[in-house]
Amino acid sequence: MLLRHTTKEIKPREALLINPAKTCQPIGAMYAALGIHACLPHSHGSQGCCAYHRSTLSRHYKEPILAGTSSFTEGSSVFGGQANLLEAINNIFTVYDPEIVAVHTTCLSETIGDDLPQIISKARDEGKIPKGKYIIHANTPSYVGSHVTGFANMCKSMVTYLAEKSGGKKEQVNIIPGFTEPADMREIKRLAGALGVKTVIFPDTSDVLDAPQTGKHVFYPAGGVTVSELRSTGDSIGTIALGMTASASAAKALDAKFKVPCEILNLPIGLRATDAFVDALRKMGSVAVPDVVTEERGRLLDIITDMHQYFYGKKVALFGDPDQMVSLAGFLTDLDMKVVYVLTGTADGKFAERIREITKETAPQAKVAANADLFTLHQWIKNEKVDLLLGNTYGKYIARDEDIPFIRFGFPILDRIGHSYFPSVGYYGGMLLLQKILNALMDRQDRDCPEHQFELVM
Amino acid sequence: MSNPLKINPQELKEEIVKDYSAKVARKRSKQIVLSQAKEKGEVPEIMANVRTIPGIITQRGCTYAGCKGVVLGPTRDILNITHGPVGCGYYSWLTRRNQTLPDSDDDANFMTYCFTTDMQENEIVFGGEKKLKKAVQEAYDLFKPKAIGIFSTCPVGLIGDDVHAVAKEMKEKLGINVFGFSCEGYKGVSQSAGHHIANNQLFKHVIGLDDRVSPAKYKINLLGEYNIGGDAFEIEELLKECGIELISTFSGNSTYGRFANSHTADLNTVMCYRSINYVADMMHKKYGIPWIKVNFTGAAATAKSLQKIAAYFGDQKLIARVDRVVKEKLKAVEQAQAEIKARCQGKTAMLFVGGSRAHHYQELFREIGMKVVAAGYEFAHRDDYEGRRVLPSIKVDADSRNIEELHVEKDPDKFKPRVTEAGQKQLAEQGLNFAEYDGLIPEMEAGTLIIDDITHHETEKMIEAYKPDVFCAGIKEKYIIQKMGIPCKQLHSYDYGGPYAGFQGAVNFYREIDRMVNTRIWKFIKSPWQLSPQLIGKLGDS
C-alpha cells in the first residue's frame, strides 16, 4: 500500500498536518503575476521559495516559468532584505527588461518585516526603475491562508497599484477569472467574445502558459493582460469576479476605489454556474445572448439528460480549492450525484455552510471540511467508500490504495497533461468534464462487471 | 549544428557577461572559466559556492531542500516533520523520485506522506515550539515510528524556536530517537549547506548506534546515492552479484537501522562527493573507515569502481569474481554501445546540474561518442571542480562559517583502523587512493567552458552559440530549453525514467539519449506554409 499507515480510526489532531490539501501563498502570487503581459514575478525571500514555485508550476504546466528571487542569506535575514531587493530590481531591468515586476513576499521577509512600498519607492528614487516601467507588490506571508490567498492578494495588487479613473467610462467589463487554467481564461474570453462584450480579463495566463512550440524561446510570451489594460479597469462598466476566495478582494477594491460596481459569482463550472455567469455578463454588458451560446448550453444539457443513469446516486469525494469545490459540488449535485465528502486545505469559515447548502438534499450526511488535509479525506474514504474521487495529483495515492476511479481536477496536476489546454469552465468545459467523469465511471464498469453483463452499447 | 571548434570561448564569455551590469559581470566572469587542463596540464581556479546575485535567475534552491529534500528525503522509516508554514513540506513531498522498497508490507514507509506543523501567524508571533511538541506527540501516537526528524524552515530560525531542545525533550519523553535540523532556507548559498547540516546531524544522532557486526566478509557503505529512478537498486544488485555486502546507503532505499549500523562497514564508497563527503570524512576520523571515490554512472566507471572495491579488500577470490561479473555485464553493454554510437557519434551535449552529475554523466556521453562542450554545477564548491587538493586554499566566507563544522575525534571503543600505513602505500601503488577526488575540470576537453551556478541568461546564450544536441539540467530549465528547439534531459528526476546507474542503467541512458538526439519530432517545428510561404497559383485561377 502506498499510504500504508493511514488507519480507519480517526483520532483528533491539533498540530500535525498530514498530506496537505493546500500550499503556501507565494506560488499563487507568482502564478497570478505570470498572467500580466511582460511581467517578471519576483520572490522576495530565500531562493528556495522561488525554486520550489518555479518547479511546481513547471511540472504543472510543462512550460517555462521564469521568476526572480532576492536570494536572502543569513545576513539579509538579520539586517533586512532591502539591499537584496534593490540589487534585484536593478539586475532585473538591466538583464531581463520586463514591462513590470510583480514582487511577492515570503514567510521570511514577512517575519523580519520588510517594508515593500518603502523599498520600491527607494528603488524609484535611486533611478533603478526605468521610465515607463512598473513595480507592484503583494504581501503573501506563507503562514496565512493558502496558495489561493496569495493569488487573490496579487490580483488585488494589480488594481490597487495600477487601476486609474480617467473620468470617462469605457465600454468594457472587467473579469477576474480566479485561480484557473489558461484554458479556462481562454474559454471565458471566448464566451464573452461570443456575447459581444469587450472585456479586460486579469490575470490572463492564456498564451503565456500554453505557448506554442516554435523553436524559439520568447521570454515574455504574447499573452497576459497588459499594464495599460489594467490601468483602464477603473473606467470599466463593472467587474465580474469569479470565485469568492480568489477574485472577490480585487473586485471589491476596484469598487471601493473607483466605484466600479462588481458582481461576485461562483466559478462558471457546470451548467447553472455558467448560466449565472452568462446572465450576469449579458446584463452588465447590455447585450443579448446569441443563439450559438444557447446552443452550446443545450449540448451540455443533452449529455446530462442522455447519460443521467450513469451519474445518478454515485457517491463522490472532492478535494481542492474553495471556489472550485463550491461550483463542482453544485454541478455534480445537479447531475443527481451524491457529493458525500468535500474537503479543502484552505481555511474558509463559510465553506462548510456553503457546501452543505448545496448537498443538503442529495447527501444530507455529507462530510465537509475546510482547513483540512488529505489524511483526513483518506480516513473518511476508508470508513465509507466512494464511487469517484476528484482532486489534484496527490489524490492518486488514495485512489490506488482504495481502488477508486480518479479524475484529476485542480492544482497541481503533475502527472498528466490537458488541464492547461482544455477548459473546465463554461458549457464547453462542462462537456469535457462530463466526458471525463463518464469515461472514469464506465471504464470501471467495463473492468469490474461480470463477463455475462459486459455491455457493447452503453 | 554549429561547429563548436569555430566558437572562440573567450570571446563568447565576454559577449555573455557584457549584458550584465559591471558589478555582476565582474562576479560572473570569475564563475566562468575556460578549461585548459588537458592541453596545459593546469587546472584553472573557478569561483564557486558563493552567493547567487539577487534578481539573476538561478537554478539553485535552498538549504532546507538540500537537507530534508536530498539527504534525508530517501529514508523510508524516519518520520520527517517540517516545522514551518505549509509550502516547504508540500514542495518536497514526493517530488524527488527517490524510490524505496520496504522488505514487507508491514514495514514502515513514510515517504508517501508529508508531515508539517503548518505554522500560522499566531506561532510566528508567539513561538512555534508548543505546536511542534504537540505535532511530534501526534505523529508518535498515530504512527509509532522508530525515529522522528524535525526540519526547520526560514521563520523558525528568525523567531528563535529551538528545535533541538524540543527534539531532546520529546526523545526522552517518547523513548524513540528524535533529532532536529537547523536547515533554514536562508543559510548558506544553496542546497549545499543543507547537505552539510544533514550530514552533521546523521553523524551526531544516528550513525554508530547499532554495533552488531555482520558476518559478511566484504562490507561497504555507499554514500551519496539517492535511488533516483531506481539507481540504488541497480547498484545493490551488482554488489550482491559480486559478493559484496552493502551495510547502508546514504540514503537511497535506506532505513534508520542501516544508518545506525553503518560504522561497522570496512569501506565507504562515495558517489556524490558534494552531498556526503562530510559523513565520509567524519566516519574515517571517528571509526577509522577509509573512503574512496566511486562512480556507478557509466559502464566503464562502474567496472572500475567495482574493481577498486575488490582491490581494497585484496582478496584474489573477490577480485576474480568481480572481474567475472564485469566481463559478463560489459558484453551486453558493448553491444548496445556499438549500435547506439553509430547514431550518436560526434553529437554534442551540455551538462549544467547538481553537484556531481554534471561530472559523472560525462562518462555516459563519451561512451556513445558524444562530446561535452560545456558543463558546470548548480551548487558545487571549488573542490568539486578543481579536486580536493585545493581544499586548504578555499577561503571560509561568512556563508560557510555559519554552517557547523563538527569536531570529530577517534572513538575510544569503536575506532578500528581498516588499513595499515603500509597497506595504504601498497594500494596507492595500485592506483587506489583514499579520500581523493580530482573534480570535473581535469576531465573537460581543452577550450570548453565551465560555468558555476549558470544563470538563465547564460543558458540561452550558450545554447544559441553551440546549439548542442542535448542539454542536461533540471525541471525549471527543461521547458525553456525545449522551447529553443533543443531536447533537455533532466538529470535530477531523469524525466521520470531510469535507472541510469550500473551496466543496465548505462544502456538505459544510451537508449534515452539516442531517442532524444535522433528523433524526428524536432524537424516538425516549421509548418509547410512556413517552409514555403510563396503560393504558386492564385485562388480562382483555372
Interface residues (C-beta under 8 A of the other chain):
Chain A: M1 L2 L3 R4 H5 T7 K11 R13 E14 A15 L16 L17 I18 N19 P20 K22 T23 C24 P26 I27 H42 G45 S46 Q47 G48 C49 A51 Y52 H53 R54 S55 T56 S58 R59 Y61 K62 E63 P64 I65 L66 A67 G68 T69 S70 S71 F72 T73 E74 G75 S76 S77 N84 L85 E87 A88 I89 N90 N91 I92 T94 V95 Y96 T106 C107 L108 T111 I112 P141 S142 Y143 V144 S146 A211 Q213 T214 G215 K216 H217 V218 G345 F375 Y394 Y397 L414
Chain B: D19 Y20 S21 V24 R51 T52 I53 P54 G55 I56 I57 T58 Q59 R60 G61 C62 T63 Y64 A65 I81 G84 P85 V86 G87 C88 G89 Y90 Y91 S92 W93 L94 T95 D105 A108 N109 F110 T112 Y113 C114 F115 T116 T117 D118 M119 Q120 E121 E123 I124 K131 L132 K133 K134 A135 Q137 E138 A139 D141 L142 F143 T153 C154 P155 G157 L158 I159 E184 G185 Y186 K187 G188 V189 S190 A398 D399 N402 H456 H457 E460 G474 I475 K476 K478 Y479 I480 I481 Q482 K483 M484 G485 W522 I525 K526
